[in-house]
Amino acid sequence: MRGLSTGQIVLLVALGAVLILTGVWAVSVWSASSGVEMGKHGWIALGLGTFFSLLVGCGLMALMFFSSRSGHDDAADPFRRREHRDP
């Protein structure tokens, strides 16, 4: 395994900083809204939004999997090595 280059280390540090800042922001927003109660319509909207987000995400992953398995992506990747099969 080769070592990480300087650019990769900078990228990892930047992504780590973004992750930490996002976590700090999420905790501050969560604690700031601790006294707010959500009504019945809010819970329904949260549930439906979560359900449809998962449905769309799973559907797109399934389409990507089946597209890769069926060979439709082979023509779109000009850098992939083509294997020649002799009959």
Disulfide bonds with the S-S distance in Angstrom:
none
